Amino acid sequence: MTQTTKPRTGFVFTVPAPMARTAGALSRWARRQHVLLTALVLIGAAMAWKATIVQSSYFKEDDFEFVARAMENGLSFDYLTRIHFGQFMPGGFLLAWFTSRLEPFGWGYAAGATLVLHACAALAVLRMLRVVFGNRPAILAPLLVFLVAPITVPALVWWAAALNTVFLQIALPMAIASHWRHLRTGRLLHAVVAALWVLFGLLGFVKGFALPLVLLALTAIYHGGLRTALRKYLPAWSLYLLVLVGFGALYVYRALSSPNTGALPIFDQAAGFLWELLGRTFATTVLGGPWRWFAGGDWGVASPPLPVVIASLVTLAILVVLTAYYRRRAGWAWAMLLGYVLVADALPVLWGRVHLLGSFAGTDTRYVADAVPLVALVVGLVLLPLPEEREPYRRTLPGRDRVSGICGAALGLFVGASLVTVTLFSGYLGADRRYHYIETARADLTKTAPGTVIYDRFVPSDVLPASYKTYSLTSRVLGAMATPQLRARMQAPPAALDGMVFDDQGHLRPVDVQGIPLVPTTRDRCWPASQGTLQVPLDNRVSRVEGTLVKLGYAASADTKITFWMGDQATDVQLRAGLGKVFMLAVPGADRIVVHDLPPGVCIGDVTPGQAVPRP
């Protein structure tokens, strides 16, 4: 059977009936699901926009250590549960391991994986809003707040920060959605799922400990008060407590075997940090700011002018008072958001970072990036009635058109301000120096001949500061791109007559030693041997992270084998006839180089201990 459409003029189109029915069904489904489809379009557009920003960034700071550790370790319990400066992040290390194994320092894999998880977080926020408020067009406003909030962008362009944040950005809304369904239905299965999402958040970020507190606050505010919430939903709280206790036990077990990097700051540092984090960073960014960044190469922290900070605080105060004036429990919703930022975002940093960085730590937006899903929820809670609420408002609202116009204008201002802020931030991105250094070294490593000896040195400070200690060495950073055999030789290079070292551009060059030569005072410029034993003094008071490389000049009348002793360690070297050099790492603590039974016809001349550098 066919369906014929006859226009007023022109051709007659005949559409097969099954196709017409399918088209009609799709049209009806699209009309029913217009909120979902619109939300998916918004999410897709936001992710495409953020992808154009993220692609301009590159690995920095902790990222290099994460890649190096992923390439040096198997997928073991010790690797996954290592505490990194107070951070316990098995989920992040798992993701780092897989993306690094696909391609070490492959920014597309690394950033792409975290961006996909951020997209999952957007879908999680959508699910939370649909569960809490129902499937209505008004939920698109808080969803848009999450999608364009400037707080999320700096965390995405720093891989190490994203590895923490995206897990919690997923876990928080998913736990809320499952817990809310438990409150509505009473089914314990939903509480079990919420507990699993709490565990998911904890495995990505220690801040996940605050998720049950958010669930408790929501239950107390919207389901009968604190006492009723504790008594009525006791099985759910028991589940969440069980997760926290299990996680806490594992964290303490691993922390006992890790260096303690935490400490409490002095009062002035703590007060300054809280002002910076809450008053300057969070207060401005939740309104689309900060509109000015203190930026360096490929990074930036919030630096809003004082008038902007004051205006933001006044605006927030007006929003709190205005929404609390009309909307029941709006004040409690705002208090819940503030409490989360204090407990989850401020307290861990106060213990782990502020004593090192001072109040400046409060300017870093990554510390509050995990709160954005909760910001979206609170925006909904202070504006929209819940489906089960009988009297959501304290008093009659102004006309619908006026309310819609004000809310629409406010949302438009927020989106516009956010776009300006993110555009300004993206202008500071760009890591050509680090990218070219890594890719140059990758190309040279692929051309390295078997048996090549590569000595260690620090990577340039504009690639990675020396404060990362052993993870600032070429053997760890660039060794991540080498074969396992070459990587092991880079980390423990043997003695060699011809060594190599990476220069500051990432090229492999013949090695030399920068240091003070020890020159023998004999007429023939050879270190004298007493009864066949030669000794060259070394200064063992000097300790270098990369080790001390020793260059020994020699002359040999014929090819010969010689054994050098440092401490109780012997190194055999096959010398070539003629003039030459031997490069070898000094044994820590050794105060001399000793040669027993010096072969005849061999002269050991200048000895230079120092740092490996490219030969001029």
Secondary structure, DSSP 8 states (H G I E B T S, - for coil): -EEEE--SSS--EEEEHHHHHHHHHHHHHHHHTHHHHHHHHHHHHHHHHHHHHHTT----THHHHHHHHHHHS-S-HHHHT-EETTEE-HHHHHHHHHHHHH-TT-HHHHHHHHHHHHHHHHHHHHHHHHHHH-S-GGGHHHHHHHHH-TTHHHHHHSHHHHHHHHHHHHHHHHHHHHHHHHHHH--HHHHHHHHHHHHHHHHH-GGGGGHHHHHHHHHHHHTT-HHHHHHHTHHHHHHHHHHHHHHHHHHHHHHTTS--------HHHHHHHHIIIIIIIIHHHTTT----EEEETTEEEE---HHHHHHHHHHHHHHHHHHHHHBTTHHHHHHHHHHHIIIIIIHHHHHHTHHHHGGGGGG-GGGTGGGHHHHHHHHHHHHS--TT-S--BSS--S-HHHHHHHHHHHHHHHHHHHHHHHHHHHTT---HHHHHHHHHHHHHHHT--TT--B---B--TTTS-GGGGGGGBHHHHGGGGS-HHHHHHHHS---BSS-EEE-TTS-EEEEEEEE--B---STTS---EETTEEEEE--TT---TT--EEEEEEEESS-EEEEEEETTEEEEEEE-SEEEEEEEE--TT--EEEESS--TTEEEEEEEEEEEEE--
